[in-house]
Amino acid sequence: MVTRRSLLGAASAGVGVLALTPGAGAHAAVTGEWTRGVSANGWPIDPKAITDHRVEGSSTSVALRSGPAAVVLLHVARRWHYEIAPLDTGEGGGITGHVTSRVVGADFESNHLSGTAVALHPTAYPLGGSEGLWPHHEVIVRDILLDCDGTVVWGGDLRPSKVSHFHLAARPGDRALSRVAAALDTGVRVGSRSQSAGTVADPATPARRERARRLPRPR
């Protein structure tokens, strides 16, 4: 069984670490069936719009809504894979994108139905779980959100919390989503930072950490 102690041992050996032990529920989740034709973030539930995409740098793929939605969410997954923990080892549940089951534990989980959400190591970080990210990993997540420039919401900021979850905050047709996707896909400037496709950011610079800290969070 993977524990914090074994992960700390891996860290001391120079191996990237991710806490993979699910915690007990910190917030009650109410399970129900999503009956609407759009997900909670306003995107149509349309299986024909879903395509499999490979997560760059890994041997895994994920089903997502084609177009800017996939570009932005794949950037999230790619940075998690490189900087937090691999998504293709079989640990922690890997990655989940589009699903067809309409059973949800929170409204935001319906965003998987439209292919506009990913869950990264979802069995390690389940809905309402008490296990959080290591502080340095949360710094990376905040930096990833800064890359996405307000177009993505992190489940760690929601209630009930789901640390593994990310979904699009941008609505269909939002120009900001197209702009961010184009920047991440072609290597142009996002905000005040040059972003190249396939590369990772340096979240440790003081100015960037301050900008990430000041990024608005869901209320």
SVG drawing of the C-alpha trace seen along z (x, -y; Angstrom):
<svg xmlns="http://www.w3.org/2000/svg" viewBox="-33 -41 51 43">
<polyline fill="none" stroke="black" stroke-width="0.4" points="0.0,0.0 1.3,-3.5 1.6,-5.6 3.0,-9.1 6.0,-7.4 6.9,-5.4 6.4,-8.6 8.7,-10.5 11.2,-7.8 10.9,-8.1 11.4,-11.9 14.6,-11.4 15.8,-9.2 15.2,-12.0 11.9,-10.6 8.9,-12.9 6.2,-12.3 2.4,-12.4 0.3,-11.5 -1.7,-8.5 -3.6,-7.6 -7.3,-8.5 -8.6,-10.2 -11.9,-10.0 -14.6,-12.3 -14.2,-15.8 -17.4,-17.1 -20.6,-15.0 -21.2,-14.4 -24.7,-13.7 -24.9,-11.3 -27.6,-11.8 -28.3,-11.5 -27.5,-14.5 -30.6,-14.9 -29.8,-18.1 -28.6,-18.3 -25.7,-20.6 -23.1,-20.1 -22.9,-22.4 -20.4,-24.7 -22.8,-25.3 -21.3,-23.0 -23.6,-20.7 -23.4,-17.0 -22.6,-15.7 -20.7,-12.4 -20.0,-13.2 -17.8,-16.1 -15.5,-13.8 -12.1,-12.6 -9.2,-10.6 -6.1,-12.7 -2.7,-11.6 -1.2,-13.4 2.1,-14.7 5.2,-13.0 3.1,-10.1 1.8,-6.8 -1.8,-7.6 -4.7,-9.2 -7.9,-10.8 -11.2,-11.5 -12.1,-15.2 -14.2,-17.7 -12.3,-18.5 -11.0,-22.0 -9.9,-24.6 -11.3,-22.7 -9.0,-19.8 -6.0,-22.0 -6.4,-23.8 -7.2,-20.6 -4.3,-18.7 -2.0,-21.5 -3.2,-21.0 -2.7,-17.2 0.7,-17.6 2.1,-19.8 0.6,-17.6 2.3,-14.6 5.7,-16.3 5.7,-18.3 3.5,-16.5 3.3,-12.8 3.1,-10.6 -0.4,-9.8 0.5,-6.5 1.8,-4.4 -1.5,-2.9 -1.3,-4.6 -3.9,-6.9 -6.4,-6.2 -4.5,-7.8 -6.6,-10.3 -10.4,-10.5 -11.9,-12.8 -15.2,-12.2 -17.6,-9.7 -21.1,-8.5 -22.4,-7.6 -24.7,-10.4 -24.3,-9.6 -22.5,-12.5 -21.5,-13.3 -21.4,-17.0 -22.8,-19.2 -19.3,-20.0 -18.7,-16.3 -21.3,-16.6 -18.7,-18.5 -17.1,-15.2 -20.2,-14.4 -19.5,-17.2 -15.8,-16.3 -14.8,-19.6 -13.3,-18.2 -10.3,-16.0 -9.6,-14.2 -5.9,-13.5 -5.3,-10.6 -9.0,-10.6 -8.8,-7.5 -6.0,-9.2 -8.0,-12.4 -11.7,-11.5 -14.7,-13.9 -14.8,-15.1 -11.5,-13.5 -9.4,-14.9 -6.1,-14.2 -4.6,-17.4 -1.6,-18.1 1.8,-18.7 2.4,-22.5 4.9,-22.6 2.5,-20.7 -0.3,-23.2 2.1,-26.0 2.4,-24.2 -1.4,-23.8 -1.8,-27.6 0.8,-28.2 -1.1,-26.0 -4.2,-27.9 -2.3,-31.1 -1.3,-29.6 -5.0,-29.0 -5.8,-32.7 -9.2,-32.2 -10.5,-29.6 -10.1,-26.6 -11.4,-25.9 -9.6,-23.6 -11.7,-21.2 -9.5,-22.0 -11.2,-25.4 -14.7,-23.9 -17.0,-22.5 -17.2,-19.6 -13.5,-19.6 -12.0,-17.3 -8.3,-17.9 -7.9,-15.8 -10.6,-17.7 -10.2,-20.5 -12.9,-21.8 -13.5,-24.7 -14.9,-27.8 -15.2,-29.4 -18.5,-29.0 -18.9,-27.8 -17.8,-30.6 -15.8,-32.4 -13.0,-34.3 -10.7,-34.0 -10.7,-30.2 -9.8,-30.4 -7.0,-32.9 -5.5,-30.8 -5.8,-27.6 -4.0,-29.3 -1.3,-30.5 -0.7,-27.1 -0.9,-25.3 1.5,-27.5 3.9,-28.9 2.8,-32.6 2.4,-34.9 -0.1,-34.2 -0.7,-37.3 2.8,-38.5 4.6,-35.2 5.9,-33.5 4.5,-30.0 5.8,-27.4 3.8,-24.2 5.3,-21.2 7.3,-23.1 6.7,-23.7 6.7,-26.9 8.9,-27.9 6.4,-28.5 9.2,-29.5 9.8,-33.0 8.5,-35.5 6.6,-37.6 4.8,-34.6 3.9,-33.2 2.4,-36.5 0.3,-36.6 -0.8,-33.1 -1.8,-33.9 -3.8,-36.8 -5.7,-34.8 -9.5,-34.9 -10.9,-31.7 -14.5,-30.4 -16.8,-31.7"/>
</svg>
